[in-house]
Amino acid sequence: MRLVRARAVETHEAWMEGTRYFNMECLAEHKMEQDVINRILAA
């Protein structure tokens, strides 16, 4: 049981560290696409 708990904590810590490096380029691309869609719909 201790091994399972230790592994769960290790996985959680690795996930938290990994999410710090979110790629903002994907967000920027999404926002640009939404702007294009909104302009088309507004026309």
C-alpha positions as CSV (number, residue, x, y, z in Angstrom):
1,M,0.0,0.0,0.0
2,R,2.8,2.4,0.7
3,L,4.3,1.8,-2.7
4,V,1.0,2.7,-4.4
5,R,0.7,5.9,-2.3
6,A,4.3,6.9,-3.1
7,R,3.7,6.3,-6.8
8,A,0.5,8.3,-6.7
9,V,2.2,11.3,-5.0
10,E,5.1,11.1,-7.5
11,T,2.7,11.1,-10.5
12,H,0.8,14.0,-9.0
13,E,4.0,16.0,-8.6
14,A,5.1,15.2,-12.1
15,W,1.8,16.3,-13.5
16,M,1.8,19.6,-11.6
17,E,5.3,20.4,-12.8
18,G,4.4,19.5,-16.4
19,T,1.4,21.8,-16.5
20,R,3.5,24.8,-15.7
21,Y,4.8,24.8,-19.2
22,F,1.6,25.3,-21.1
23,N,2.2,26.2,-24.7
24,M,0.6,29.7,-25.1
25,E,0.9,29.4,-28.9
26,C,-2.0,27.1,-29.0
27,L,-4.1,29.6,-27.1
28,A,-3.1,32.4,-29.4
29,E,-4.0,30.4,-32.5
30,H,-7.4,29.5,-31.0
31,K,-8.1,33.2,-30.2
32,M,-7.2,34.2,-33.8
33,E,-9.5,31.6,-35.2
34,Q,-12.3,32.8,-32.9
35,D,-11.7,36.3,-34.1
36,V,-12.0,35.3,-37.7
37,I,-15.2,33.3,-37.0
38,N,-16.7,36.2,-35.1
39,R,-15.9,38.7,-37.9
40,I,-17.5,36.3,-40.5
41,L,-20.6,36.0,-38.3
42,A,-20.9,39.7,-37.7
43,A,-20.8,40.5,-41.4
